[in-house]
Amino acid sequence: MSIFAPFYSAVAALFYIVALPFLPFLALRQKYSQSLPARFFLWKNPPLQKDGIWIHSCSFGEARSLRPLFKIIPPSLLRLTTTTQTGMHEISMQTKEARYLPYELLLHFWIKPQKMLIVTEAELWYLLFMLARRKGARTLLVNARISERSFPKYKRFGWLYRRIFEQIDAIYAQSGEDRERLETLGARNVVVTGNIKFADIAQPTETLLKPNGVLVCAGSTHEGEESSILAAFKMLKNNQPEAKLLIVPRHPERFEKVNSLMSAYAHLQGWSYQRWSDAKELRSDIVLIDTIGELINFYAISDVVVLGGAFEPIGGHNAAEAAQFGCKIISGEHYFNQKDIFAGIEGITIVSKESLGEALQYPKLLAPSKIKREIDLAPIITEIQSVL
């Protein structure tokens, strides 16, 4: 019997002991107030019922992209886990069997036997796959990706990833480049199916009234991006006084900070400002969208989408949601986690943070976006049906 699993568990235990004194303080932050107690102390986080189809995703976006798979699994068999509070918001709408994924060490006594474990993208946890497989689950990695930027880091720990891939029965990759990188790290049974985020793009949940003038939506923004977007919008506003800007921060815990920034900037420029949650109508020059799950509704009525997460080295976000409406999309240069999505869309304008104002100043010169790539879910569906 291999000694790797006991060794890995011992290292995980050491990390857990070292982290213990800091966890209560981290849990005071809104971002971790639910997830940390659930993941590291199993607070209100009982094991999933056994003998189901267990799907694990990290974030809201990943969980949302998996809806096509949820639909083919009988509700009584659906088991879902996540690691983030926004992810929990999504999966808890799909089933009562929705949980936070515990810290790896705790999986030894938390995991129950399941028919299948499906893990998305880059959630490569050794004990998760090993223990699920040991208890009888067939293990899949879907929508698998390894970016060009992160590949050297993976190679430095190639000895670990070879062990992880030994525990995965089949892998479905986003692109041929991802397959090559995965196989270099020791992955086997790798099939390219495309990016699952093209399979079932989110649709509007309500129809909003579009205001007059050019409507710019800055979606999924991160720290350091909002100030640049506001400065760029000022250049457009000078040319087109009726233009309006919506800013939608990626993480809810940043709403208050972005609110202070936008309020101060509006006062300085003499613009009107509002929070969406205060009055759900788009009447002001700039509006903070301080709710979750509504971004798609704003994309549907926007003329221009400034896609966040790529003006700082974050990795970018899913452009397909805006592209389905033909929006003119501007992205930053740091979209390394979304290369396959971007390659499947025509018309995305890529600029540096410093050049954003120049690109946004003349929206008529921007090309409309169009989705051109498809996804083949048939191999994954066949796998799932084989254990039903």
Secondary structure, DSSP 8 states (H G I E B T S, - for coil): --SHHHHHHHHHHHHHHHHTTTHHHHTTSGGGTTHHHHHHH-TT-----SSSEEEE-SSHHHHHHTHHHHHHS-GGGEEEEESSHHHHHHHTTT-S-EEE---GGGHHHH----SEEEEETT---HHHHHHHHHTT-EEEEEEE---TTTHHHHHHTHHHHHHHHTT-SEEEESSHHHHHHHHHTT--SEEE---GGGTS----SS-----SS-EEEEEEE-TTTHHHHHHHHHHHHHH-TT-EEEEEESSGGGHHHHHHHHHHHHHHHT--EEETTTSSS--SSEEE--SSS-HHHHHTT-SEEEE-STTTTS-----HHHHTTT-EEEE-S--GGGHHHHHTEE--EE--GGGHHHHHH-GGGS---EE------HHHHHHHHTT-
